[in-house]
Amino acid sequence: MTVEDIISSMLREEGGFQKAFKSMLDEELEISLSEFCSISGISQSTMYKILEENREPNLRTIRQIIHALNVISRSEDDNFVAVIASSTFFESLPKTMEVEGRTIKIKEYPISTVEDAIIAAVRAERDGALAIVCAPIIAVTVKKILRIPVSPVMPLGSVLKALDIVKGLV
């Protein structure tokens, strides 16, 4: 069963979402509701009310559920971190990185304006990025609109190089 199947079930019949979601948790993902709630950020009481059909999920909750299901069902080959920067930044960037014994891909999102960067961040989250790395000037805004971790690039090396150049001029 896929996320699309759950959405179809929800639209097809009353209680269809609950049945499809329970089936996916128990039979395919083999995780407890408690584990799912910690991944999704949805409280257990909210999920119990939804699954017992005492409450219909709102759009925000459905989005959280779908995002969590996509994260859980993603294979390790699909794990990537999005880097949002100008195209010149990518020249020396590796394509993968080892993190705690796992290989994580680094996916490039080249941009040239702040607006492009915000759009790229939304696109990266929709593509399934585990996290985003971007310029500090957009990191603050992007953190407010995304649900995945956002880390600003801190270009200390270039600042120190510029200071060395300035020392030589003074």
C-alpha positions in Angstrom: 0.0 0.0 0.0 1.2 3.5 -0.8 0.5 7.0 0.4 -1.6 7.4 -2.7 -3.7 4.4 -1.7 -4.4 5.9 1.7 -5.5 9.2 0.1 -7.7 7.3 -2.3 -9.3 5.3 0.6 -10.0 8.5 2.4 -11.7 10.0 -0.6 -13.6 6.8 -1.5 -15.4 6.1 1.8 -16.1 7.3 5.3 -13.5 5.7 7.6 -11.4 4.6 4.6 -8.4 6.6 5.7 -8.4 4.9 9.1 -8.6 1.4 7.7 -5.9 2.0 5.1 -3.6 3.8 7.6 -4.0 1.0 10.3 -3.2 -1.6 7.6 -0.1 0.2 6.4 1.2 0.7 10.0 0.6 -2.9 11.1 1.3 -4.9 7.9 3.8 -3.0 5.8 5.7 -0.6 8.0 5.5 -2.9 11.1 5.8 0.0 13.6 3.7 0.9 16.6 1.5 3.9 16.7 3.7 5.3 19.4 6.8 5.1 17.1 4.8 6.7 14.3 3.7 9.6 16.5 7.3 10.3 17.5 8.3 10.4 13.9 5.3 12.5 12.7 5.1 14.9 15.6 1.4 14.1 16.0 0.2 13.5 19.6 -0.9 10.0 20.4 -4.2 11.2 21.7 -4.9 12.9 18.3 -4.0 9.7 16.4 -6.2 7.5 18.7 -9.1 9.9 18.1 -8.6 9.7 14.4 -8.1 5.9 14.3 -11.2 5.3 16.5 -13.2 7.6 14.1 -14.0 10.0 16.9 -12.4 12.8 14.9 -11.7 13.4 11.2 -8.1 14.4 10.5 -7.7 18.0 9.4 -5.5 19.0 6.4 -2.5 19.9 8.5 -2.6 16.5 10.2 -3.0 14.7 6.9 0.1 16.5 5.6 2.1 15.5 8.7 0.9 11.8 8.3 1.8 11.7 4.6 5.2 13.3 5.2 6.0 10.8 8.0 4.8 7.9 5.9 7.1 9.0 3.1 10.1 9.3 5.5 9.4 5.9 7.0 8.9 4.1 3.7 11.8 5.7 1.9 14.7 3.3 1.2 18.2 4.2 2.3 19.1 4.9 -1.4 16.6 7.8 -1.4 18.2 9.6 1.6 19.6 12.9 0.6 20.5 16.3 2.0 19.6 19.3 -0.2 22.2 22.1 -0.6 20.8 25.3 -1.9 23.5 27.7 -3.3 24.8 29.4 -6.4 26.2 27.1 -9.0 29.8 28.0 -8.3 29.4 26.7 -4.8 28.9 23.1 -6.1 32.3 22.8 -7.9 34.1 21.3 -4.9 31.0 19.7 -3.1 31.1 15.9 -2.8 28.1 13.9 -4.2 27.8 11.7 -1.1 28.9 11.7 2.5 29.2 9.0 5.1 27.2 9.6 8.3 27.2 7.0 11.1 27.9 4.2 8.6 25.2 5.3 6.1 25.8 6.9 2.8 23.8 10.1 2.3 23.5 11.7 -1.1 24.0 15.4 -1.5 21.5 16.9 -4.0 22.3 20.3 -5.5 19.6 23.0 -5.9 21.4 25.8 -7.8 19.8 29.3 -7.3 20.6 32.9 -8.2 18.1 34.9 -6.2 16.5 34.8 -2.7 13.2 34.0 -4.3 14.7 31.0 -6.2 16.2 29.8 -2.9 12.8 29.8 -1.1 11.2 27.9 -4.0 14.2 25.5 -4.1 13.7 24.8 -0.4 10.1 24.0 -0.7 10.9 21.8 -3.7 13.6 20.0 -1.8 11.2 19.2 1.0 8.7 17.9 -1.5 11.4 15.8 -3.1 12.0 14.1 0.3 15.2 15.8 1.6 16.2 14.8 5.1 17.6 18.3 5.7 18.5 21.5 3.9 21.8 23.5 3.9 21.5 27.0 2.6 22.8 30.6 3.1 22.1 32.2 6.5 20.1 35.0 4.9 17.4 32.6 3.7 17.8 30.0 6.5 15.7 32.1 8.9 12.8 32.3 6.4 13.1 28.7 5.2 13.0 27.3 8.8 9.6 29.0 9.3 8.0 27.3 6.3 9.5 23.8 6.3 9.2 20.8 8.6 12.7 19.4 8.0 15.9 20.7 9.6 17.6 23.7 8.0 21.2 24.5 8.6 22.9 27.7 7.4 26.3 27.5 5.6 28.8 29.3 7.8 31.6 30.5 5.4 34.3 31.0 8.0 37.1 30.1 5.6 36.2 32.8 3.1 35.8 35.4 5.9 39.2 34.6 7.3 40.7 34.8 3.8 39.2 38.2 3.2 40.5 39.4 6.6 44.0 38.3 5.6 43.7 40.3 2.3 42.6 43.3 4.3 45.6 42.9 6.7 47.9 43.2 3.7 46.3 46.4 2.6 46.4 48.2 5.9 
